[in-house]
């Protein structure tokens, strides 16, 4: 757009004309953004904010009166704040290359002053201290002109072939040389000792190798001899082991077959025998129970029959008394005794018949049972003496 100006990122835009800038400056400072500038009425200039470099080569005299040629490099730039930009713009806007020249001169003066207060030894051994002191003394002066220093590097220090720095370093060089020689001697000695150790180790290794090879050869020969001798014996042992294994296998097969026979024949036979035995015992028990039941039934039936026949037996016994010569001496009591005797003999006959039929007792005694002669039952009652009573 016509009249709109924008500074670069490393530039500051200075606008003159119109109202004054910060602190009564004759221009306004614009950084980082654009600004509309009226043509003809306003004037725009740009001040660089990028890094600049100044080189200083100066001959300085030390505290000891020894001249030294010192070469240093300064890195600087315009400060980013508006005050620094205004100070630098007022001094270097028309000729910005003068910033490097003026900076070199400022640092050359401060470098001479600082080196004049130090010895050669301090300058050589403490370069960083020298640079820090120069920066500190020049910081205020550089700020006045709007510049800031980023770094100061002392690149070289030379005594102009006076030999002072070489002489100063001679003891160190000699010490270093001596240390180097000692180190070299020690290294040579260590190398020689290492070679000797290596040689001894090599010899010991060769000796041990020879011993090992000899022992190995002896062991190989002995092993071959033992193998030649142990061939038949090893074969016999192998055959013996085979026979033992076959025997063990046969025993296992026989044991397995025995177990199979027991499972297939013996166990079923034992089970069948046990079944037959149990059945036989059961049959015997059943027959015993049936026999006892039958015998009990027969006894009951026989007893019933004999009881039913008891009156007939007594009747027959009484009939046998019918024409018998019976003397009753004691009247009615005697007749009762005769009747009781008939019943007792009937019971005796009943017991005798039962015993004969059951096979448990022998034949009845003749004196205990009634006797039958010529088809007639004779019963003898109690007798009395002829002189005791009436007939």
HELIX and SHEET records of a PDB file:
HELIX    1   1 UNK A   22  UNK A   24  5                                   3    
HELIX    2   2 UNK A   82  UNK A   92  1                                  11    
HELIX    3   3 UNK A   98  UNK A  116  1                                  19    
HELIX    4   4 UNK A  120  UNK A  125  1                                   6    
HELIX    5   5 UNK A  127  UNK A  144  1                                  18    
HELIX    6   6 UNK A  164  UNK A  261  1                                  98    
HELIX    7   7 UNK A  262  UNK A  266  3                                   5    
HELIX    8   8 UNK A  267  UNK A  320  1                                  54    
HELIX    9   9 UNK A  331  UNK A  358  1                                  28    
SHEET    1   A 2 UNK A   4  UNK A   6  0                                        
SHEET    2   A 2 UNK A  34  UNK A  36 -1                                        
SHEET    1   B 3 UNK A  27  UNK A  30  0                                        
SHEET    2   B 3 UNK A  11  UNK A  16 -1                                        
SHEET    3   B 3 UNK A  43  UNK A  48 -1                                        
SHEET    1   C 3 UNK A  52  UNK A  61  0                                        
SHEET    2   C 3 UNK A  67  UNK A  78 -1                                        
SHEET    3   C 3 UNK A 147  UNK A 158 -1                                        
SHEET    1   D 2 UNK A 371  UNK A 373  0                                        
SHEET    2   D 2 UNK A 376  UNK A 378 -1                                        
END                                                                             
